[in-house]
Amino acid sequence: MVKTIATVHGAVSLVNAIATKKGATLGIDLKVSATVETTPGKGITIQSENKSLSSRLINKTVEKIVSQKDLEKNNISITLDSQIPLGYGLKSSSAISSAVSLACARIFKPKLNDQNILLAGIDASIETKVSITGAYDDACSCYFGGFNVTDNEKKRRVRHEKIPTNLNAVIFLPKNRRRGNIKNLKTLSTIFEDAWELAKKSRYWDAMTINGWATSTILNSDPQIITNLLESGALGASVSGNGPSIAAITKKENEYEIKKTFSGLEGSVIVSKVNNKKAEVHEV
């Protein structure tokens, strides 16, 4: 019997990758732990408090890492513990698939490199239709932490650096989870391209805010909220992923004002530190 635990963090969007297949994200401290235990037998069992979690995604991720021969002779039990709210654009799917991939790799393919561990989760996301682009940008910030600017089509990181540790993400989770049509993001592809170019030059907050205005006009948010957050002291603010959450990055002293800006809206607010830590795995 072998047992491993992998921990991967969440992330928020700086530049949405749907329109151009190029994205940028930053890591946040909310985390997912995947405990993988093997016993003689066959089959994959998943335990999680959240029933809406995609078991298809997890099964597919396991199959990408574990050979058919090993699947035939091992019962693989996976227990997930997540602090990341599901379905809000905070990269829960990328964090979960990366954690499962990393924990399985530790047992079955200990020499597998980071890129291949990441790609297992990304390919599984595309094949199970959890993600359109495979969300390479999301997976990079979940796995490596920090700022990540990526070309999702080429599966390449074009920029990676640490986030100043004195910053927090104040995240609003709206009660109304209705989103606009994400395919319409392509109508603003030149704007997303410009935002991505800014992120590539480390102008992350400008990129995030442009992305915020562009995504909110299409994804059923009010662009005025982005402007209000900047006036309250946010460095950058945006719809995260395809929504519906809105994230504002701020220094501690402006946190109260940011929360106040969200207080007139229906929903809840969570505050998370930023994260620069890489994913971890260990045997128990």
N, C-alpha and C positions, 0 to 999 in steps of 0.2 A: 504494500500500500504506500502510495506517495501523495503528499499534500503540499500544494503551493498557494501562496496568496500574492496577487498582483494588485497594485494600487495605481490608478490613473486619474488625472484631474480633468475638470471641465474647461470650457473656454467660451469667449464671446467674440462676435464678429467685428472686424474692422472694415473689411470689404467683402461683400457677398459675391460668391463665385459663380452663381447660376448663369449670369448674362455672358461672361467672357471666359469662364473656366479658369479664372485667375482669382485667387482670394488672399485675404490676410486676416489673422486672428490673434488673440492674446490669451494666455492661460489664466485661469482663476482657481481659487483654492478649494472649491467644492469638489468632492472626490467620489470615485467608485472603487470598491474592492471586489475582486473576483477570487473566490476560493475554489480551487480545482483539486478534487480528490479522486484517485484511481483505485479501483479494487478489481480482482479477477471477475470476468463476466463480459457483458456486452450492453451497449446502449448509452445514451446521454440523458441525464436527468438534471433539470434546472429548478433551483429554488430561489424565489425572489418575492419580496413583499409586494412588488408592483406587478399585477397580473397582466397589464396591457403591454408589458415588455415583449419585444419581438423574439419569440423562441426560435423562429426561422433564422433570424440573423445570428443568434448564438450557435445554433447547430451548424450553420454554414461556415462560421468562423472556425469552429473546432475541426470540421472536415478539411479546411484549408491547411491546417497545421499538422493534424494527426493522420498518419498513413492508414490506408484501408486495413492493412494487416494488424496494426495496433488497435484500430477501432473494433476489430473482430474479437479481440481478447481482453479488452478493458471496459469496465463500466466506469464512465466518466461522470462524476457528480459535480455540478457547478452551483455555487451559492453566491448570489449577488447582493451587495449592500451599497446603495447609492444615495448620496446627498443631493444629486442633481435632479431638479424637477424635470420629468419627462415631457417631451412635446412642446417645449417653449423656445427652442432655438439655442439652448445652452450646451449643445454638443453631447448630450447623454448617449446617443447611439455610438458615436465615435469613441467615447470614453469606455463604454461597455465592451464593444468589439475589440478594442485595443487591450483592455485588461484580460479578457478571455484568451486572446491570442498570446499575450505575454506569459500568462500562467501555464497554458498548454505547452508553449515552446520550451519553457523551463524543464518540463518533465520529458517531453518527447523529442525535442530538437534543441538541446542546450547551446549549440553553436550558431543558431540562427541569428542573423544580424537585425538591427533595429528596423531597417528599411523593409525587410521581408516580413517581420512581425507586423509592421504597420499595414503593409499591402494585403495581408491575409484579411484583416478587418475591413479594409477599403473594398476589396473585391467582393467580399461577402455582402457588404452594404449595397453595392450595385446589383449583384445577382438577386438579392431578396427585395430589391426596389425600395429599400429604406432610404437610399440617397440617390439623387440623379447623377451627381458628379463623382460620387465616392468620397467626397468631402476630405480630400487630402489636406487642405488647409486646417480644417477642424482637427483631424487626427494628429497633425504635427504639434499643435499647441496643447492638446490633451496629453500627448506622449512626452514631448520635450520641454513643455513649459515655455515661458517667455513670449516674445513677439515672433510670429512666423509669417513670412510673405511667400506664397507658393504659386507655381504653375501646376494646376491640378491635372491638366491633360498630360503633361510630361512627367508627372509625379516627382516634382523637383522643388526643393526649397531654394529660393533665390535670396532670402535674407532671414537671419535669425539673430536676435539679441535679447539680452535680459531686460526685464521691465523694472523701472525704479520701484524699490520695495515699499516706499511710503505712500503707495496708491491703493485705493480700494475700488471695487466695482459695486455700484449701487444698482440693483436689478429690480425692475418692476415686472410683476407677473399679472397681466390683466385678467379680470374675471371672464370677460368675453374673449374666447379663444379663436374667434373667426378670423381667417386670414384672407387676403386678396389672392388673385391668381398669380402664382410665382412665375408662370411663363411670360407674363407681361413685363417682368424685370428686363427682358431682352430689349424692350423699346428704349431703355436708357443705357444701353451697353457702352456708349462712348463716355458717359459719366462714370460708370463703374471702372472703365479702363483708366480714366484720369485719376480716380481715387486710388487705384492700384499702383499707378506710377508714383503717387505721393508716398504711399506706404513703402515702396521700394527704396525711396530716398530717406526713410526713417521719419517722415512727417506723418506719424501714425494718427495723431488727433485730428488733423485736417482731413485725412482719408476717412476716418471713422465718421466724422460729422457729415461730410458729403454723402457718404454711404447712408447715413441716417436719414437725411432729407430725401434722397432718391428712393430708398426702400419704403419709407413711411407713406409716400404718396401712392404707392402701388399696393402695399400689404396691409391696408386698412388701419393705419395708425394716423395720428394727426401730426404733420410736420412741425406744427407750432410747439409741440412738447419738446422736440429736439432743441429748438431755439430757446425755450424757457430754461432748459437744463444748462445750456451754455451760460445764460444770464445768471444762473444760480452758482456758477463756479465750476461746472464740469469742464474737464480738459477736452473730452470728446464724448459724443453720445450717439447711439444708433439703435435701431431695431437689431436684435441679434439673430443671425441666421435668417430663416424665413418667418421669424416671429413666433408667437406674438410678444415675447419679452422685449423690454427696452433696457439697455445697459448704459450707465453713465460712469465714466472713470473720473475719479476725483481724489484730491488730497483730503486727509482726515478733517481738516478745519472747515471744509465746505459740505461735508456729509449731511449735516442737519438741513441745510438749505435745499439740497438735492431731494432729500426725503420729503420735505415740505412741498416741493414742486409736484411730486407724485401723489401727495396726500388727497388732492381733489379728485383723483381718478379711482374707479372701482377696481380693486385688486389688492395684491399684497406686495411688500417690498422685502428683499433679502440683501444683505451686505456680505460681500466676500472679499477677502484679500486677493491680490494678484498672485500668480504662481510662476516661479521660475524653475521648480523642481522637476527633474525627469521622472518618468514612471519607474516604479520599483517592484521587484519581485523577490520573494525568498521562500525557501522550503520550511515547512513547519515540523 
